[in-house]
Amino acid sequence: DSSDFSEGEARHLLKFCICKNPKSRIKIGIDPRFPLLFIQLSLHDAFVNCRSNNPFCAEYFPSPFIETELSSELQTIFLAEKSKTGVTMASSFSFGWYKKKREEQFSGFMSNEPLIVKASYETLFEITDGFSSTKLVGVGSFGSVYKGILNGANVAIKVLDYQREGASKSFMAECEALGNIRHRNLVKLLTACSTTDFQGNNFKALIYEFMPHGNLERWLHSSPESDNGSALNLHQRINIAINVACALEYLHHYCGPKPIIHCDLKPSNVLLDRDMVAHVGDFGLAKFLPELPDLNQNSTIRTRGTVGYAAPEYGLGSEVSTKGDIYSYGILLLEMVTRKKPTDRMFEDALDHHSFARVVLPGIVLLEVLTGKRPIIEDDLDLHSFARNALPDRVMEIVDPILLKDIEEEATVEANNNQRPIQARNGNIMECLISMVRIGVACSMELPQDRMEISKVIRELNLIRDILRGTRTRPMVDLRRGQEEPWVPSFENSYSQE
């Protein structure tokens, strides 16, 4: 009876979408690596329309499985059909059996492809040249990351440092979070190693798919000698922002009955693959949202995140929540637009990153702008008129200068090729930048209940991207009022309060 299970439980148990195909035969089996029933549609055309159901399958197909006799405990058939999406899901399971086995199981990782063979300490020692500094690619909160080649594939080996408080707990958190989920915008955990080294000391390591383009932090804040900063254009930043938002939506709503809270979203934890697709990583502080709050967690709430990115309520002892991740995302988005860290020296005088961006939006707070000039209030202007008139210039003042340079160069090329009038293109770009700042501000509101929903973030960013590509001219949504207004480059019309 489908009424016995919530939608979240159904999503968690099924994991991958099963597409409606009347001609296909449904077979039920058990994956030998994990006590979870999968469904496979056999014969031709079995996976038609899978890629249109991203919230369910994230464009990954079900793993191969070994067919087996089903015990009497597994004879209950669960059928759930969502008429709105046209997706039919079927599975056979005993929920109590599944829950018990899931708690006991640790070694199995769900994947859409075979796992790498279990890696020993000797193997990891060899492929990293004895964990040499030449193989070191980064240092995190709980350990160091090395690059190596395992079974012909480039991998990243995160070695836990037992001298750091919370390292062992971080290892378990990442295994629990990433071992049971898959999404195109999450780093792929391949396997783990828990043993002793040559001296008999405890050794734990996590082996991930290697991300050749490093992390977002380096691309945003690289040194002047590096080419990274100038290479990250507006389109790439929007794509990365969408990738990260999709990862959060999956973690919060689609990965199981209990949302996973990342708790430490920041640029250094956003990794880029060879195609510049973003993957959220470092789940060392991740937490499954409990059904009931744990009153004993307040003592460790200080570890939930990084200064500048952690939600303000965490500092007051509040429990972790999906809204905390949304706050971190808002700060990250503002950083991508401005290339200013939330801990930048310019914010030391009680001007936080959220307020810095908010100064360019209509409001009642007057703050000093980047030029160091304080706004002049004329007697005949009210606050609304003052903000509306100052809005275009201030937006461009806070945008990353490297980004503005790239935009100017692209506009010149398009104008020379007679692709689009430079004035119209610049108008669209300015509107898109303003909208990105609005989204960042809406996500990083001080009160959790005031923050933007991640699903709306994805819709808005996709619309911004389509407009920049010239493939869409639908009206933008005014985030201040939740209403649509005509998409026009005129600021008087765009910000009309009528």
C-alpha positions in Angstrom: 0.0 0.0 0.0 1.7 3.2 -1.2 0.0 5.2 1.6 2.3 3.4 4.1 5.3 5.3 2.8 6.1 8.9 2.4 7.3 10.3 -0.9 10.8 10.9 0.6 11.0 7.3 1.7 10.0 6.1 -1.7 12.7 8.3 -3.4 15.3 7.0 -1.0 14.4 3.3 -1.5 14.2 3.5 -5.2 17.1 5.9 -5.7 16.9 5.9 -9.5 14.0 6.7 -11.8 12.2 3.9 -13.5 10.6 5.1 -16.7 7.3 4.1 -18.0 7.6 1.7 -20.9 4.7 -0.8 -21.4 6.8 -3.0 -23.7 9.5 -3.6 -21.2 9.6 -6.5 -18.7 10.2 -5.5 -15.1 12.7 -7.7 -13.2 13.4 -7.4 -9.5 16.8 -8.2 -7.9 19.2 -7.4 -5.2 22.4 -5.5 -5.6 25.1 -7.6 -3.9 27.0 -4.6 -2.7 24.2 -2.9 -0.9 21.0 -4.2 0.6 18.7 -2.2 -1.5 16.4 -3.5 -4.2 16.8 -2.1 -7.7 14.6 -2.3 -10.6 15.9 -2.9 -14.1 13.8 -2.5 -17.3 15.1 -5.1 -19.8 15.2 -5.2 -23.6 15.5 -2.3 -26.0 14.5 1.2 -25.3 14.3 0.5 -21.5 15.6 3.7 -20.3 13.7 6.1 -22.6 13.0 9.5 -20.9 15.3 8.8 -18.0 17.2 12.0 -18.6 14.1 14.1 -18.3 13.6 13.0 -14.7 16.7 14.6 -13.2 15.4 15.0 -9.6 15.1 11.2 -9.4 18.0 9.8 -11.3 20.4 12.7 -11.8 21.1 11.3 -15.3 22.5 8.1 -13.8 21.1 4.7 -14.7 20.5 1.8 -12.2 23.4 -0.5 -11.4 23.6 -4.0 -12.8 22.4 -6.6 -10.3 22.3 -10.3 -9.7 18.9 -11.8 -9.9 18.0 -13.9 -6.9 15.2 -15.6 -5.1 13.2 -13.3 -3.0 12.6 -14.3 0.6 9.2 -14.2 2.2 10.3 -11.0 3.9 10.5 -9.3 0.5 7.2 -10.2 -1.1 5.5 -6.8 -0.5 5.3 -4.9 -3.7 5.4 -1.1 -3.6 3.9 0.7 -6.4 3.9 4.5 -6.7 2.8 6.4 -9.7 3.0 10.2 -10.2 0.6 11.1 -12.9 2.1 14.5 -13.2 5.5 13.2 -14.3 4.4 9.9 -15.9 7.0 8.0 -13.9 6.1 4.5 -12.6 8.2 3.1 -9.8 8.1 -0.5 -8.6 10.0 -2.3 -5.9 9.8 -5.3 -3.6 10.9 -4.8 0.0 10.3 -5.1 3.7 11.0 -1.6 5.1 12.0 -2.9 8.5 14.5 -5.3 6.9 15.9 -2.6 4.7 16.4 -0.2 7.6 18.1 -2.7 9.8 20.5 -3.8 7.0 21.3 -0.3 6.0 22.4 0.6 9.5 24.6 -2.5 9.6 26.1 -2.0 6.2 29.2 0.2 5.8 31.4 -1.3 3.1 29.1 -1.0 0.1 28.9 2.1 -2.0 26.1 2.6 -4.5 27.3 3.5 -8.0 26.3 3.3 -11.6 29.6 1.5 -12.4 31.8 -1.1 -10.8 33.8 0.0 -7.7 37.5 0.2 -7.8 39.0 -2.8 -6.0 39.6 -2.2 -2.3 42.8 -0.1 -1.9 45.4 -1.1 0.7 47.7 1.2 2.5 50.6 -0.2 0.5 48.9 0.6 -2.8 48.1 4.2 -1.7 51.6 4.6 -0.4 53.0 3.5 -3.8 50.8 5.6 -6.1 51.5 8.8 -4.1 55.3 8.2 -3.9 55.1 7.8 -0.2 52.6 10.6 0.2 55.2 12.9 -1.3 54.7 16.7 -1.3 55.0 16.5 -5.1 51.7 14.6 -5.1 50.0 16.9 -2.6 47.1 18.9 -4.2 45.5 20.4 -1.1 45.1 20.5 2.6 41.7 20.5 4.3 40.3 20.8 7.7 40.8 17.2 8.6 43.6 16.0 6.4 45.6 16.3 3.1 44.7 15.4 -0.4 47.1 13.7 -2.8 46.8 12.8 -6.5 47.5 9.3 -7.8 46.7 6.8 -10.5 44.7 3.7 -9.4 43.8 1.1 -12.0 44.6 3.5 -14.7 42.3 6.3 -13.4 43.3 9.6 -11.8 42.1 9.7 -8.3 42.3 12.0 -5.3 43.3 10.4 -2.0 42.2 12.3 1.1 44.3 11.1 4.0 42.8 11.8 7.5 45.1 13.5 10.0 44.5 11.9 13.4 46.2 14.8 15.1 43.2 17.0 14.2 40.2 16.9 16.4 37.2 15.4 14.7 39.1 13.7 11.9 37.7 10.2 12.6 34.2 11.6 12.9 34.7 13.5 9.6 35.7 10.2 7.9 32.5 8.5 9.0 30.4 11.5 8.0 31.8 11.4 4.5 31.4 7.7 4.1 27.8 7.9 5.3 26.9 10.8 3.2 28.6 10.0 -0.1 28.6 6.2 0.1 24.9 6.0 -0.4 24.1 8.8 -2.9 25.0 9.7 -6.5 24.5 12.9 -8.4 26.2 14.5 -11.3 27.1 17.6 -9.2 28.6 15.7 -6.2 32.1 14.4 -6.0 32.1 10.6 -6.6 33.5 8.6 -3.7 35.1 5.5 -5.2 36.2 3.6 -2.2 37.8 3.9 1.3 40.7 2.5 3.2 40.7 2.0 7.0 43.8 0.1 8.2 47.2 0.7 9.8 50.4 2.1 8.3 53.8 0.6 8.3 54.4 1.8 11.9 51.1 0.3 13.1 49.4 3.7 13.4 45.7 4.1 12.4 45.3 5.1 8.8 42.1 6.2 7.1 41.7 7.5 3.6 38.9 8.3 1.1 39.5 7.8 -2.6 37.6 10.1 -5.0 37.3 10.7 -8.7 40.0 13.4 -9.5 38.8 16.8 -10.5 41.5 18.2 -12.9 40.5 21.9 -12.7 40.9 22.1 -8.9 38.5 24.1 -6.7 36.5 27.3 -7.2 38.6 29.1 -4.6 41.7 29.0 -6.8 39.8 30.2 -9.9 38.3 33.2 -8.0 41.3 34.3 -6.0 44.3 33.2 -7.9 47.4 35.3 -7.9 48.0 37.9 -10.7 50.6 35.6 -12.3 48.0 32.9 -12.8 45.6 32.7 -15.7 42.8 31.2 -13.7 41.1 34.4 -12.6 40.8 35.8 -16.1 39.5 32.5 -17.5 36.3 32.3 -15.4 33.8 34.2 -17.5 30.2 35.1 -16.7 28.7 32.1 -18.4 31.0 29.8 -16.5 30.2 31.4 -13.2 26.4 31.1 -13.8 26.9 27.4 -14.8 28.8 26.7 -11.7 26.2 28.5 -9.6 23.5 26.3 -11.2 25.6 23.1 -10.6 26.0 23.9 -6.9 22.3 24.8 -6.5 21.3 21.5 -8.1 23.6 19.6 -5.7 21.9 21.3 -2.8 18.5 20.6 -4.1 19.3 16.9 -4.4 20.9 16.7 -0.9 18.0 18.6 0.7 15.0 17.0 -1.1 15.8 14.0 -3.2 18.5 11.8 -1.7 16.4 10.2 1.0 13.8 10.5 3.7 16.3 12.6 5.8 17.9 15.6 4.1 21.7 15.8 4.1 23.0 19.1 5.4 26.5 19.9 4.0 27.3 22.4 6.7 30.5 23.7 5.0 29.7 25.1 1.6 32.4 27.4 0.3 34.5 27.9 -2.8 37.3 25.6 -1.7 34.7 22.8 -1.4 33.4 23.3 -5.0 35.5 21.2 -7.4 35.6 21.5 -11.2 36.0 18.7 -13.6 37.6 18.8 -17.1 34.5 20.3 -18.6 34.3 23.0 -15.8 31.2 21.2 -14.3 31.0 21.9 -10.6 30.9 19.1 -8.0 30.3 19.8 -4.3 32.7 17.9 -2.1 34.2 17.7 1.4 31.3 16.3 3.4 33.4 16.0 6.6 30.9 18.2 8.5 27.8 16.8 6.7 24.9 15.7 8.8 21.7 13.8 8.2 18.8 16.0 9.4 17.3 14.0 12.3 13.6 13.5 12.7 13.9 15.0 16.2 16.5 17.5 17.3 19.4 16.3 19.3 19.7 18.5 22.4 23.3 17.5 22.9 24.5 18.9 19.6 24.7 22.6 20.7 28.2 22.0 22.2 29.5 21.1 18.7 27.6 23.6 16.7 30.7 25.8 16.5 32.2 23.3 14.1 29.3 23.6 11.7 30.9 25.6 8.9 33.5 28.2 8.2 33.6 31.8 9.4 31.9 34.1 6.9 30.0 31.2 5.2 28.3 29.7 8.3 24.7 30.8 8.9 24.4 33.4 11.7 21.9 31.3 13.7 24.6 28.6 14.1 26.6 31.0 16.2 23.6 31.4 18.5 23.4 27.6 19.1 20.6 26.8 16.6 20.5 23.3 15.1 21.8 22.7 11.6 19.2 23.0 8.8 18.8 23.2 5.1 18.4 26.9 5.5 21.9 27.1 6.8 23.2 25.6 3.5 21.1 28.2 1.6 22.8 31.0 3.6 26.2 29.6 2.6 25.1 29.3 -1.0 24.0 33.0 -1.0 27.4 34.1 0.3 29.2 31.9 -2.3 27.1 33.4 -5.1 27.9 36.9 -4.0 31.5 36.0 -3.9 31.4 34.7 -7.4 29.9 38.0 -8.7 32.1 40.3 -6.7 35.3 38.2 -6.1 35.3 39.5 -2.6 35.6 37.0 0.3 33.2 37.4 3.2 36.3 37.8 5.4 37.8 40.5 3.2 39.4 43.4 5.2 36.9 45.8 3.7 34.2 44.1 5.7 35.9 44.4 9.1 34.0 47.4 10.1 30.8 45.5 10.8 29.8 45.5 7.1 29.1 41.9 6.3 29.1 40.4 2.8 25.3 40.3 2.7 24.9 43.9 3.5 27.7 44.9 1.1 25.7 43.4 -1.8 22.4 44.6 -0.4 23.5 48.2 -0.7 22.9 48.0 -4.5 19.3 47.0 -4.0 16.4 49.2 -3.0 16.4 49.6 0.7 16.6 52.0 3.6 20.2 51.4 4.7 22.9 53.9 3.3 26.4 52.4 3.3 29.7 53.5 2.0 30.4 52.1 -1.5 33.6 50.7 -2.9 35.0 54.1 -4.0 35.0 55.3 -0.4 32.5 58.0 -1.2 29.5 58.3 1.0 26.2 58.9 -0.8 24.8 62.4 -0.8 21.1 62.6 0.2 19.3 65.4 -1.5 16.5 67.1 0.3 14.0 66.4 -2.4 14.8 62.7 -2.7 13.1 59.9 -0.7 14.9 56.6 0.1 13.1 54.8 -2.7 14.1 57.3 -5.4 17.6 57.6 -4.1 18.1 53.8 -4.3 16.5 53.5 -7.7 18.7 56.3 -9.2 21.9 54.9 -7.7 21.2 51.2 -8.6 23.0 50.8 -12.0 26.2 52.5 -11.1 26.6 50.7 -7.8 26.0 47.3 -9.3 28.9 47.7 -11.7 31.0 49.0 -8.8 30.8 45.7 -6.9 31.1 43.4 -9.8 34.5 41.6 -10.2 36.7 43.8 -12.5 38.0 40.8 -14.3 34.4 39.8 -15.1 33.7 43.3 -16.4 36.8 43.1 -18.7 35.7 39.8 -20.1 32.2 41.2 -20.7 33.5 44.2 -22.5 35.8 42.1 -24.7 32.9 39.7 -25.6 30.7 42.6 -26.5 33.3 44.1 -28.8 33.7 40.8 -30.6 29.9 40.4 -31.0 29.6 44.0 -32.2 32.4 43.5 -34.8 30.6 40.4 -36.0 27.3 42.2 -36.2 25.7 39.5 -34.0 23.9 41.8 -31.5 23.8 45.5 -30.9 26.3 46.2 -28.1 23.9 48.4 -26.2 21.2 45.8 -26.1 23.6 43.1 -25.0 25.1 45.2 -22.2 21.6 46.0 -21.0 20.8 42.3 -20.7 24.1 41.6 -18.9 23.5 44.3 -16.4 20.1 43.0 -15.7 21.4 39.5 -15.3 24.2 40.7 -12.9 21.6 42.6 -10.8 19.4 39.4 -10.7 22.4 37.3 -9.6 23.1 39.8 -6.8 19.4 39.7 -5.8 19.4 35.9 -5.6 22.5 36.0 -3.4 21.0 38.5 -1.1 17.7 36.6 -0.9 19.5 33.4 0.0 21.7 35.1 2.7 18.9 36.8 4.6 19.6 36.9 8.4 16.4 35.1 9.3 16.2 31.5 8.0 12.6 31.7 7.1 13.3 34.7 4.8 15.8 32.9 2.7 15.0 31.9 -0.9 14.0 28.3 -1.7 16.7 26.4 -3.6 14.2 25.3 -6.3 13.4 28.9 -7.1 17.1 29.7 -7.2 17.6 27.1 -9.9 14.7 28.4 -11.9 16.0 32.0 -11.8 19.6 31.1 -12.6 18.5 29.0 -15.6 16.4 31.9 -16.8 19.4 34.2 -16.5 21.6 31.8 -18.4 19.0 31.4 -21.2 18.8 35.2 -21.6 22.5 35.6 -21.8 22.6 32.9 -24.4 19.9 34.7 -26.3 17.6 31.7 -26.3 14.9 33.2 -24.1 13.2 36.6 -23.6 10.6 35.7 -21.0 10.1 38.2 -18.2 12.4 38.1 -15.2 10.9 37.6 -11.7 11.1 40.5 -9.3 12.5 38.8 -6.2 11.4 41.7 -4.0 7.8 41.1 -4.7 7.6 37.6 -6.2 6.0 39.1 -9.4 7.0 39.1 -13.0 7.8 42.3 -14.8 8.5 42.9 -18.4 12.1 42.1 -19.5 13.4 45.5 -20.6 16.8 47.1 -20.2 15.4 50.3 -18.9 16.0 50.6 -15.2 13.1 52.9 -14.6 10.7 50.2 -15.9 12.5 47.3 -14.3 12.3 48.7 -10.9 9.0 50.5 -11.1 7.0 50.0 -7.9 3.7 50.5 -9.6 
